[in-house]
Amino acid sequence: MKQQDEARMKWVGQWAEKRHLFQTLQPRPAIAPDQKSQQNAPAVS
């Protein structure tokens, strides 16, 4: 059970890193309209 949780946390961490890198590399308006970006990341300033 614990091994599974560790694997999941690791995967989520990697996904969050990739997503963050993608967002910082690409200009925001070019990715998607505001509606979609608000859905995916509600509290980004």
DOVEXPA-604819 format. One record per atom (N, C-alpha, C): residue in three letters; atom name; x, y, z. Coordinates in nm, 3 decimals, padded with zeros to 5 digits. Atoms other than C-alpha are relative to their C-alpha. Layout:
! residues N
r type=ALA | atom=CA | px=X | py=Y | pz=Z .
...
! end
This chain:
! residues 45
r type=MET | atom=N | px=00.083 | py=-00.120 | pz=00.000 .
r type=MET | atom=CA | px=00.000 | py=00.000 | pz=00.000 .
r type=MET | atom=C | px=00.087 | py=00.126 | pz=00.000 .
r type=LYS | atom=N | px=-00.085 | py=-00.118 | pz=-00.009 .
r type=LYS | atom=CA | px=00.273 | py=00.243 | pz=00.098 .
r type=LYS | atom=C | px=00.081 | py=00.020 | pz=-00.128 .
r type=GLN | atom=N | px=-00.078 | py=-00.008 | pz=00.123 .
r type=GLN | atom=CA | px=00.479 | py=00.161 | pz=-00.211 .
r type=GLN | atom=C | px=-00.083 | py=00.064 | pz=-00.111 .
r type=GLN | atom=N | px=00.089 | py=-00.056 | pz=00.101 .
r type=GLN | atom=CA | px=00.181 | py=00.244 | pz=-00.429 .
r type=GLN | atom=C | px=-00.014 | py=00.151 | pz=00.020 .
r type=ASP | atom=N | px=00.015 | py=-00.142 | pz=-00.028 .
r type=ASP | atom=CA | px=00.133 | py=00.580 | pz=-00.256 .
r type=ASP | atom=C | px=00.125 | py=00.077 | pz=-00.040 .
r type=GLU | atom=N | px=-00.125 | py=-00.067 | pz=00.037 .
r type=GLU | atom=CA | px=00.500 | py=00.667 | pz=-00.304 .
r type=GLU | atom=C | px=00.009 | py=00.016 | pz=-00.152 .
r type=ALA | atom=N | px=-00.006 | py=-00.006 | pz=00.146 .
r type=ALA | atom=CA | px=00.479 | py=00.583 | pz=-00.673 .
r type=ALA | atom=C | px=-00.095 | py=00.107 | pz=-00.053 .
r type=ARG | atom=N | px=00.097 | py=-00.099 | pz=00.045 .
r type=ARG | atom=CA | px=00.169 | py=00.797 | pz=-00.712 .
r type=ARG | atom=C | px=00.051 | py=00.142 | pz=00.027 .
r type=MET | atom=N | px=-00.052 | py=-00.133 | pz=-00.034 .
r type=MET | atom=CA | px=00.327 | py=01.092 | pz=-00.532 .
r type=MET | atom=C | px=00.111 | py=00.040 | pz=-00.097 .
r type=LYS | atom=N | px=-00.111 | py=-00.026 | pz=00.092 .
r type=LYS | atom=CA | px=00.636 | py=01.063 | pz=-00.752 .
r type=LYS | atom=C | px=-00.055 | py=00.040 | pz=-00.136 .
r type=TRP | atom=N | px=00.059 | py=-00.028 | pz=00.131 .
r type=TRP | atom=CA | px=00.422 | py=01.057 | pz=-01.068 .
r type=TRP | atom=C | px=-00.064 | py=00.138 | pz=-00.001 .
r type=VAL | atom=N | px=00.066 | py=-00.131 | pz=-00.008 .
r type=VAL | atom=CA | px=00.216 | py=01.356 | pz=-00.956 .
r type=VAL | atom=C | px=00.104 | py=00.111 | pz=00.003 .
r type=GLY | atom=N | px=-00.106 | py=-00.100 | pz=-00.007 .
r type=GLY | atom=CA | px=00.534 | py=01.546 | pz=-00.872 .
r type=GLY | atom=C | px=00.061 | py=00.026 | pz=-00.136 .
r type=GLN | atom=N | px=-00.059 | py=-00.015 | pz=00.133 .
r type=GLN | atom=CA | px=00.683 | py=01.480 | pz=-01.215 .
r type=GLN | atom=C | px=-00.097 | py=00.072 | pz=-00.093 .
r type=TRP | atom=N | px=00.101 | py=-00.062 | pz=00.086 .
r type=TRP | atom=CA | px=00.357 | py=01.577 | pz=-01.387 .
r type=TRP | atom=C | px=-00.010 | py=00.149 | pz=00.030 .
r type=ALA | atom=N | px=00.011 | py=-00.140 | pz=-00.038 .
r type=ALA | atom=CA | px=00.336 | py=01.902 | pz=-01.190 .
r type=ALA | atom=C | px=00.122 | py=00.078 | pz=-00.050 .
r type=GLU | atom=N | px=-00.120 | py=-00.067 | pz=00.049 .
r type=GLU | atom=CA | px=00.696 | py=01.987 | pz=-01.280 .
r type=GLU | atom=C | px=-00.009 | py=00.025 | pz=-00.150 .
r type=LYS | atom=N | px=00.010 | py=-00.014 | pz=00.144 .
r type=LYS | atom=CA | px=00.638 | py=01.925 | pz=-01.651 .
r type=LYS | atom=C | px=-00.104 | py=00.105 | pz=-00.036 .
r type=ARG | atom=N | px=00.105 | py=-00.096 | pz=00.029 .
r type=ARG | atom=CA | px=00.316 | py=02.124 | pz=-01.644 .
r type=ARG | atom=C | px=00.048 | py=00.142 | pz=00.029 .
r type=HIS | atom=N | px=-00.052 | py=-00.131 | pz=-00.036 .
r type=HIS | atom=CA | px=00.489 | py=02.414 | pz=-01.468 .
r type=HIS | atom=C | px=00.099 | py=00.048 | pz=-00.105 .
r type=LEU | atom=N | px=-00.097 | py=-00.037 | pz=00.103 .
r type=LEU | atom=CA | px=00.775 | py=02.410 | pz=-01.718 .
r type=LEU | atom=C | px=-00.071 | py=00.040 | pz=-00.129 .
r type=PHE | atom=N | px=00.074 | py=-00.030 | pz=00.122 .
r type=PHE | atom=CA | px=00.530 | py=02.403 | pz=-02.007 .
r type=PHE | atom=C | px=-00.065 | py=00.138 | pz=00.010 .
r type=GLN | atom=N | px=00.069 | py=-00.128 | pz=-00.017 .
r type=GLN | atom=CA | px=00.336 | py=02.699 | pz=-01.865 .
r type=GLN | atom=C | px=00.100 | py=00.116 | pz=-00.002 .
r type=THR | atom=N | px=-00.096 | py=-00.110 | pz=-00.003 .
r type=THR | atom=CA | px=00.652 | py=02.906 | pz=-01.806 .
r type=THR | atom=C | px=00.064 | py=00.020 | pz=-00.137 .
r type=LEU | atom=N | px=-00.065 | py=-00.012 | pz=00.130 .
r type=LEU | atom=CA | px=00.794 | py=02.829 | pz=-02.150 .
r type=LEU | atom=C | px=-00.092 | py=00.065 | pz=-00.103 .
r type=GLN | atom=N | px=00.093 | py=-00.050 | pz=00.100 .
r type=GLN | atom=CA | px=00.482 | py=02.910 | pz=-02.350 .
r type=GLN | atom=C | px=-00.072 | py=00.125 | pz=00.050 .
r type=PRO | atom=N | px=00.083 | py=-00.114 | pz=-00.037 .
r type=PRO | atom=CA | px=00.315 | py=03.251 | pz=-02.348 .
r type=PRO | atom=C | px=-00.146 | py=-00.043 | pz=00.020 .
r type=ARG | atom=N | px=00.130 | py=00.050 | pz=-00.042 .
r type=ARG | atom=CA | px=-00.022 | py=03.210 | pz=-02.184 .
r type=ARG | atom=C | px=-00.108 | py=00.008 | pz=-00.109 .
r type=PRO | atom=N | px=00.109 | py=-00.010 | pz=00.097 .
r type=PRO | atom=CA | px=-00.258 | py=03.344 | pz=-02.453 .
r type=PRO | atom=C | px=00.015 | py=-00.097 | pz=-00.117 .
r type=ALA | atom=N | px=-00.022 | py=00.089 | pz=00.114 .
r type=ALA | atom=CA | px=-00.097 | py=03.121 | pz=-02.715 .
r type=ALA | atom=C | px=-00.045 | py=-00.143 | pz=00.030 .
r type=ILE | atom=N | px=00.039 | py=00.137 | pz=-00.036 .
r type=ILE | atom=CA | px=-00.181 | py=02.803 | pz=-02.522 .
r type=ILE | atom=C | px=-00.150 | py=-00.019 | pz=-00.018 .
r type=ALA | atom=N | px=00.144 | py=00.022 | pz=-00.003 .
r type=ALA | atom=CA | px=-00.553 | py=02.846 | pz=-02.472 .
r type=ALA | atom=C | px=-00.071 | py=00.128 | pz=00.042 .
r type=PRO | atom=N | px=00.079 | py=-00.114 | pz=-00.049 .
r type=PRO | atom=CA | px=-00.830 | py=03.099 | pz=-02.413 .
r type=PRO | atom=C | px=-00.008 | py=00.001 | pz=00.152 .
r type=ASP | atom=N | px=00.003 | py=-00.016 | pz=-00.145 .
r type=ASP | atom=CA | px=-00.876 | py=03.232 | pz=-02.059 .
r type=ASP | atom=C | px=-00.089 | py=-00.103 | pz=00.068 .
r type=GLN | atom=N | px=00.095 | py=00.093 | pz=-00.061 .
r type=GLN | atom=CA | px=-01.172 | py=03.005 | pz=-01.994 .
r type=GLN | atom=C | px=00.069 | py=-00.132 | pz=00.034 .
r type=LYS | atom=N | px=-00.063 | py=00.130 | pz=-00.022 .
r type=LYS | atom=CA | px=-00.961 | py=02.690 | pz=-02.033 .
r type=LYS | atom=C | px=00.109 | py=00.010 | pz=00.107 .
r type=SER | atom=N | px=-00.110 | py=-00.010 | pz=-00.097 .
r type=SER | atom=CA | px=-00.661 | py=02.814 | pz=-01.834 .
r type=SER | atom=C | px=-00.055 | py=00.019 | pz=00.141 .
r type=GLN | atom=N | px=00.062 | py=-00.015 | pz=-00.132 .
r type=GLN | atom=CA | px=-00.891 | py=02.916 | pz=-01.547 .
r type=GLN | atom=C | px=-00.049 | py=-00.135 | pz=00.052 .
r type=GLN | atom=N | px=00.046 | py=00.133 | pz=-00.040 .
r type=GLN | atom=CA | px=-01.040 | py=02.566 | pz=-01.543 .
r type=GLN | atom=C | px=00.116 | py=-00.085 | pz=00.051 .
r type=ASN | atom=N | px=-00.112 | py=00.087 | pz=-00.034 .
r type=ASN | atom=CA | px=-00.699 | py=02.396 | pz=-01.531 .
r type=ASN | atom=C | px=00.075 | py=00.049 | pz=00.123 .
r type=ALA | atom=N | px=-00.077 | py=-00.056 | pz=-00.112 .
r type=ALA | atom=CA | px=-00.528 | py=02.633 | pz=-01.285 .
r type=ALA | atom=C | px=-00.076 | py=00.118 | pz=00.058 .
r type=PRO | atom=N | px=00.090 | py=-00.105 | pz=-00.052 .
r type=PRO | atom=CA | px=-00.780 | py=02.832 | pz=-01.078 .
r type=PRO | atom=C | px=00.074 | py=00.115 | pz=00.067 .
r type=ALA | atom=N | px=-00.059 | py=-00.106 | pz=-00.082 .
r type=ALA | atom=CA | px=-00.541 | py=03.025 | pz=-00.850 .
r type=ALA | atom=C | px=00.142 | py=00.033 | pz=-00.044 .
r type=VAL | atom=N | px=-00.133 | py=-00.038 | pz=00.050 .
r type=VAL | atom=CA | px=-00.250 | py=03.131 | pz=-01.070 .
r type=VAL | atom=C | px=00.004 | py=00.152 | pz=-00.016 .
r type=SER | atom=N | px=-00.010 | py=-00.146 | pz=00.012 .
r type=SER | atom=CA | px=-00.135 | py=03.491 | pz=-01.038 .
r type=SER | atom=C | px=00.129 | py=00.038 | pz=-00.070 .
! end
